[in-house]
Structure formats: C-alpha cells, structure tokens
Amino acid sequence: MKNRSEGNYYVARKDRLLRGFDEFAEAVRPVLMAHYGEASAAEIVHEARQEFESLIPQIPYIGGSRNPLTRNLVGTTKSLALFKALRTREERIETIGKFYYEMMETYLLSSSHWPFRLMRVALSTKVGQSLFKRILKKMAAESQKRQYPENFVLEYVEGKEGEFDCGIDYTECTIVKFFRSQGAGEFARYLCLYDYPKSRITGTGFVRTMTLAEVH
C-alpha cells in the first residue's frame, strides 16, 4: 500500500520545493525586517525553512502534477511553515494574520509571480476565459471521483448572465484539513485572504461568500 504522499511524491522533489521556499522567503523578507529587524527576520526565515523541510513528507497527496491544486497546496505549506515560526513570537493570531497579508501582497508583486500577470492578459480574451472555465470544470469533475481521500472536493457553478461568469463551490478543503492536523486551523482563515490581492493582479473579479476555514 502506498503511503500518505503516494510513494513520497513530495520527498522526491524536495530540492525543488526548498528552492521554491527560498524564493518565497526572499520575497517576503522585507516585511519581516520591517516588523522584526534584520537579525530576527533572518532567524524567522531559517526556522520556517527547517519547518517546511519537516512538513514536506507530510503534505497530503492529491494527484501530484496531474492536479493543478497541488501547486496551491505546496504554496500554502510554505505559509504554514512561516506561521509556525511566527507563532513562537506573537501571541495574537490577528497580528500574524495582518503581517501575513502584507507579506502576500509583497510576494505577489515580486518577479517570481510573473505567471499571475500573464494570467491577467490571458483572461482578458475570450479564448483565455473559455480555457479557464474548462480547467475549472475538469478540476471539479476529477475531485468528485474522490480518487484521493485527502483531495479537495468542489463543484463547478455555471455563471448567470449579468451576475457572474462562473464559480466553484468547495465542499472539502485539503488545506483547511491539513492546517488543522498541524494545530494551525486558526490560521487558515487568514490564509484565504490571499485570494483577494491575487485576484487584483490576475483580474478575475473574484467574489466569495464564505470559506470552509470559517466553519467550526
């Protein structure tokens, strides 16, 4: 029987994932320095990197590269590692949430996120919009098969003319469940705020009613 990470899918990509973490940390370092100073910021980054490395074998397997949401899951695990490093320094989760939002805005504007700006161009065309909808429909259909027990489960929502183009309704969230298993469920709702600055850059016109992170 294969293990939780389907034959150590993430461990096999450990070096690549750590390089990705280093890019992430470098982008958000200015925010950490502004709040904690250069020396403490370096300590936080070091601790978060060690934490991320320890989390790699624990990331739920949801289909690997065949599932576009694997990228989201790996990205949020970087944030989980950073949260754990900050939690030892901040008593109030609200303070960490505020710092995190600042860091995500900085990260999105960094050179490492040029694909989001490219996405904005693509979504301004009918071809790009059509492709985006097909991707969402496929993701939703695959999730409904429940091939991977820890995968996201979502439904595609057809748009209504004059109201919205399309939507997705998540009924199960891998990220929320993973964060809760790591004792970081309280942070998940702040993580979800990342979608708003991302929407501004990609031009998706994102609107949301609620998140599973808010369901207790």
N, C-alpha and C positions, 0 to 999 in steps of 0.2 A: 504494500500500500504506500502511495506517495505521501510525503509529509505535507504540512500546512502550506508550505511555499512551493508545492509541486516540484519536487526534485531540486530544491534550493535555487529556484529561478533568480531570485534577487542576489543571493550569495555569489552566483556565477558572474554577476555584473557588478560586483562590489566596487572595483576600482573606478568604473564609470560613474556609479552612484556617488562615490565620495568626491569625485571631481565636480559633479553637479552640485553637491553640498558646498564645496569651496567657492564656486561661482555665486551661489546664493548668499553665503556668508559675507563675501566681499562686497556684494551689492548693498546689504543691509548694515554693514559695519558703521557707516557714518551716523545712522540713527542711534545705534548702541553707544557710540562715542559721545554723542551729544548729551545723552542721559546719564552715562556711567563713567565717562572719561576713557582715555585710550587704553590704559592698563587693564581696567576692569572689562572693557569691551573685548580685549584680546582673550581674557580668561573665559568669558562667556562663550565666545566662538569656539575656543578649544574644548570646553566642556560639552557644548552642543554637538560638536563633531564626533566626540567619543560616544555620546549618547546615540547619535544617528547610526554610527557603525554597529552599536549593540542592537539597534532596532531592525537592521536590515534583514536578519534571518526570521524576524517575527512578522514582517509585513504579509498580510493575507494575499494568497494567490487568487487572482480573479481572471486568469486567462492570459497573462503576460502581454506581449506586444500585440496580440490579436484584439485586445480590449483597450480602446482609447482612454478609458478611465483609469487604467494602470498608471498612466503619467500623472494624473491628478493625485492618486493615492501616494505615489512616491514623493511628489512635491509637498503634500501635506505632512508626510512623515518628517521632512526637514523642519517644518514648523513645529511639530510635536517635540522634536529634539531641542529646538530653541526654547520652547515653552518650559520644558523640564529644567533647563539651565537657568532660566529667568525665575522660575518658581522658588528657587532657593534664596533669591534676593528680594522678592516682592511678596508681601503678604496679601495684597489686594489683587484679585484676578482682573478687576476692572482696569487697573493700571497696566498690567501686562497686555490686556486687550487693546488699550489705547496705543501703546508702543508698537504692538504688532501691526495695527492698521497703518501707522506711519511707515513701518518697515516695508510693508507690502506695496504701498504707493511708490516708495523709492525703488523697490525691486522691479516693479512693472515698467518704470521709466529707464531702467538700466539697459545697456546694449544686449544683455543676454535674453531680453524679451522681444526681440525684433519680430518673431513669428506672430505675436499678437497684433502688431501694427500692420503686418502683411494680411492678417485675417480681416482687418478693418477694410482694406482695399477690396478683398475678395467678396465680402458681404455687401458691398455697395453695388454689386452686379447681380442680375437675375440668375446667372449660371452659378455664382457662388452661393446664393441663397438656396437654390434648389439642391445643391450638393450638401449644404449644411443640414437641410431637412432630411435628406436621405440617410446621412450619417446618424442623426438622432433616431430615426425610425429603426435603423438596423441595431443600434445600441439597445433600444428598448426591447425589440423582439428577442435579441440574444439573452438579455437579462431575464426575460420571462421563462426561459428554458431552465433556469436555476441549475445550470451545469456545475457552477462553483458555489458551494454553500455560503461563502462569505462575500459574494459579489453584491454589487448594487442591484436593486430591483426598481425598474422605472417603467412608466407608461408614456407613450407619445400622445400629445394632445393636439388635435387639429386646430388650426387657427380660425378666428372669426373675423370676417372682413370688417375693417374699420375699427377693430379692437386689438387684435394681436395676430402675428404671423403663424406662430406655432408655440408649443410649450412641452415641458416634460414634468411628470409628476413622480417624484421619488417616494416609494413606499418602504424601502430598506436602504440604508446608507452604510457602506463599508467603513467610511472614515469615522462616522459617529461611533459605531460599534468598536472599532479599533482603539479610538481615543478612550472610550470608557473602560476597555480592558486594560489600558495603560494607566488608569487612575487620572485621566485628564479630560473626562467628559465635560467638565465645567468650561473648558477652553474651546470646545467645538463650536459654540455659538459665535464666538469672535472670529474663528477661522472662516465661517460662512460669509462674513462681511467682505472678505477678499473679492467676492464676485462683483461687487459694485465698482471699485476702481478698474477692475479688469473689463467690465462692460463699457466703461467710458473710453478705454483705449481701443477695444475691438469694435465699438459702435453697434452692439447688439440690441441696445434699448432694453436691457434686462429689467424685469419686474418680478418680484416674488411675494407671495402671501405669507409664507412661514417656512421654517426648516424643521427637519426631524431632530436637530440638535436642541430645539426648544421644547420637545416633547419629553416629559419626565416619566 
